Amino acid sequence: MAKHQIHSIDFKRQMVQEYLGGETLHGLSKRHDVSRNLIRVGVEKYQTGALDEDAAAAFSSDPVFQACR
């Protein structure tokens, strides 16, 4: 597993949906090559709405978005 790999918000949402759909942490971490803790954090953020806040922050800091303003 690579250190400090950055995953897209869509990828994190996909993992959360798979976990909430019944996939195990172990299975997801092996298949996507991520730590189980990353999945746990993603689920927690999803359940509190913080994942949407992360997406909004990423979108608003995107240089392409800034150029369109």
Backbone as a ProteinNet text record, in pm:
[ID]
protein_1_A
[PRIMARY]
MAKHQIHSIDFKRQMVQEYLGGETLHGLSKRHDVSRNLIRVGVEKYQTGALDEDAAAAFSSDPVFQACR
[TERTIARY]
85.3	0	90.4	63.5	141.4	106	205.7	179.5	127	35.5	-17.9	-83	-151.3	-224.8	-351.7	-382.8	-501.3	-612.4	-726.9	-841	-947.3	-1017.1	-1123.9	-1243.5	-1325.2	-1447	-1538.7	-1545.2	-1628.3	-1581.2	-1450.7	-1395.3	-1432.3	-1421.9	-1456.4	-1604.6	-1689.1	-1832.7	-1861.9	-1793	-1812	-1777.4	-1665.2	-1626	-1727.9	-1776.3	-1875.8	-2002.9	-2048.6	-2170.2	-2153.6	-2036.8	-2011.4	-2011	-1951.5	-1948.7	-2089.8	-2165.1	-2301.7	-2391.3	-2352.4	-2426.3	-2394.2	-2301	-2272.3	-2132.7	-2051.2	-1913.4	-1833.9	-1740.4	-1659.7	-1545.7	-1498.5	-1382.9	-1262.4	-1243.3	-1128.6	-1136.1	-1253.4	-1269.5	-1247.6	-1303.7	-1286.6	-1141.6	-1076.6	-938.6	-847.2	-871.5	-790.4	-817.7	-945.4	-982.1	-936.1	-948.3	-913.4	-774.5	-704.9	-569.7	-564.8	-656.8	-660.2	-669.6	-638.8	-646.4	-791.7	-817.6	-951.2	-990.3	-891.6	-920.2	-969.5	-915.1	-961.5	-1109.5	-1149.4	-1290.2	-1375	-1327.6	-1401.3	-1420.5	-1314.6	-1322	-1419.6	-1415.5	-1507.3	-1652.1	-1679.3	-1815.7	-1861.4	-1774.5	-1809.6	-1838.8	-1753.3	-1774.6	-1903.9	-1931.1	-2053.5	-2176.3	-2173	-2288.5	-2311.6	-2206.6	-2222	-2237.1	-2224.4	-2236.1	-2105.6	-1998.6	-1869.6	-1809.1	-1845.5	-1792.9	-1842.9	-1967.8	-2021.2	-1950	-1913	-1838.5	-1700.1	-1636.9	-1507.5	-1519.2	-1627	-1647.9	-1666.4	-1743.3	-1765.5	-1635.5	-1555.6	-1427.9	-1332.5	-1329.1	-1242.3	-1286.6	-1416.7	-1469.7	-1439.7	-1459.3	-1438.8	-1291.5	-1201.5	-1059	-999.9	-1081.3	-1036.8	-1005.5	-884.7	-847.8	-942.3	-995.9	-1088.5	-1216.9	-1265.3	-1383.2	-1353.8	-1237.2	-1202.1	-1197.8	-1150.7	-1140.8	-1279.4	-1377.7	-1513.3	-1594.5	-1545.5	-1620.5	-1623.5
-117.2	0	124.2	215.4	338.6	432.5	503.7	600	729.1	791.1	922.8	927.9	822.8	822	904.7	987	1071.2	1006.6	988.1	925.4	1030.6	1014.6	1108.6	1090.6	1193.2	1187.7	1077.2	1062.7	957.7	818.5	798.7	670.9	643.7	745.6	729.1	697.9	766.1	737.5	594.3	548.2	412.4	312.1	332.3	242	242.9	360.9	372.2	297.9	317	250.1	98.3	51	-92.8	-144.8	-70	-110.8	-112.6	-7.6	-1.6	-106.5	-152.6	-257.2	-396.8	-406.9	-536	-589.5	-522.3	-566.2	-549.7	-638.8	-631	-531.3	-478.3	-387.7	-459.1	-582.6	-659.3	-678	-716.4	-737.1	-610.1	-500.7	-372.5	-326.7	-340	-292.6	-372.6	-502	-585.4	-551.8	-539.6	-515.9	-380	-276.9	-140.9	-97.5	-185.6	-157.7	-29.7	-22.4	89.6	32.9	114.8	68.3	61.6	-27.3	-38.2	90.2	157	281.9	389.6	394.4	491.4	469.4	344.7	313.1	355.7	327.1	367.3	518.4	591.8	738	785.4	724.1	760.1	736.6	625.6	594.1	696.7	728.1	827.2	963.3	1005.4	1133	1131.5	1020.5	1007.1	1020.8	954.8	954.7	1090.8	1170.3	1302.8	1412.9	1377.9	1476.5	1546.9	1509.2	1575.1	1538.3	1425.1	1386.5	1483.4	1528	1627.8	1761.6	1795.3	1918.7	1909.7	1791.9	1771.6	1789.5	1737.4	1749.5	1895.3	1969.2	2110.9	2189.4	2158	2228.1	2196.7	2071.9	2033.5	2101.1	2108.1	2170.6	2320.3	2386.9	2531.8	2570.1	2477.6	2509.2	2465.5	2404.4	2360.5	2481.1	2488.7	2603.8	2625.1	2518	2530.3	2600.3	2561.9	2626.3	2773.9	2803.8	2942.8	3027.5	2968.3	3042	3073	2991.1	3009.7	3111.9	3153	3247.7	3384.2
0	0	0	-89.9	-99.6	13.9	63.3	169.8	110.8	181.4	147.1	9.9	-26.3	-152.2	-133.1	-228.8	-220.9	-303	-239.3	-305.8	-331.6	-442	-477.5	-384.4	-378.1	-298.2	-351.9	-483.1	-543.5	-501.2	-496.6	-453.7	-308.4	-223.8	-82.5	-66.4	-143.4	-138.4	-180.8	-285.2	-333.3	-223.6	-156.4	-48.8	64.7	100.7	207.4	167.3	44.8	-1	0.6	-40.6	-39.2	104.5	196.1	336.7	395	369.4	421.4	356.2	239.2	170.2	220.7	314.6	375.2	353.4	275.9	253.7	383.4	407.3	529.5	512.4	625.4	621.7	562.3	603.4	554	402.4	352.3	208.7	128.4	177.3	107.5	108.6	223.6	233.3	141.9	129.6	40	-106.2	-141.1	-281.3	-331.3	-247	-289.5	-244.6	-171	-122.8	-38.2	58	152.9	293.8	391.9	530	576.5	669.6	726.1	798.2	856.7	927.3	830.7	710.1	611.4	580.8	573.2	547.4	666.7	787.8	908.6	913.8	884.1	884.5	777.5	660	553	591.1	657.5	701.1	804.4	898.6	1001.3	937.7	844.2	776.1	695.7	629.5	550.9	640.1	754.1	844	909.3	925.9	986	881.2	753.1	647.2	614.2	681.8	659.7	524.7	468.6	337.6	231.1	244.6	152.4	168.6	292.2	317	253.2	261.2	197.1	46.2	-11.5	-155.8	-195.1	-116.2	-145.4	-134.5	-34.7	-17	-131.8	-174.4	-285.3	-413.6	-434.7	-555.1	-555.9	-442.6	-438.5	-447	-413.4	-423.1	-556.9	-641.9	-773.1	-860.2	-920	-1003.4	-1122.4	-1177.4	-1289.5	-1241.9	-1124	-1066.9	-1040.7	-986.4	-956.5	-1082.9	-1194.2	-1319.7	-1377.5	-1343.4	-1396.3	-1316.8	-1204.7	-1119.7	-1176.9
[MASK]
+++++++++++++++++++++++++++++++++++++++++++++++++++++++++++++++++++++

